[in-house]
């Protein structure tokens, strides 16, 4: 791995570790606060900040090791971290697939660079990139589907669909709206798959000359 690439990987890993630990502690404490009487809001804040601090400490202790193993880590571990980041992205962008779509492109880039460092060739590269591209496409569209269906319960959304489609708001809330959401999710799946696949191919080709 070149120095430039290791720096980029290090910055990425140094950011996501505190973020994920912070969010995990924050949301866990928030659930406890909601379910257990006597747990104060300040306790939630302290727990969240403690998680952030713990993430920073983990960076200081393990970041160099994580960078060295970035492209050889278990795919199950990578998938779990990716899934956690998708959950955070959905929450941060309030259900819009902007964050998950961006993460899908990053997944394609990671797949391309991983294939490069593994010295894969030909059909193995194409098969690996297609497999990886399918996973973020499935998560992006899968996360968007229930959110889109829930959005049909919002009056403003239904009225907008009615104006765009030239139909009554009641019809937009019914089967027509559901069908439209499903079609949009299928289109989103295709767009994510294509972008992730292209990003992976580009990342792999860029690696051919960088070593």
Secondary structure as UniProt FT lines:
FT   HELIX           3..35
FT   TURN            37..38
FT   HELIX           41..68
FT   TURN            69..72
FT   HELIX           75..92
FT   TURN            93..95
FT   HELIX           98..117
FT   TURN            118..119
FT   HELIX           122..151
FT   TURN            152..153
FT   HELIX           155..165
FT   HELIX           169..173
FT   HELIX           175..207
FT   TURN            208..210
//
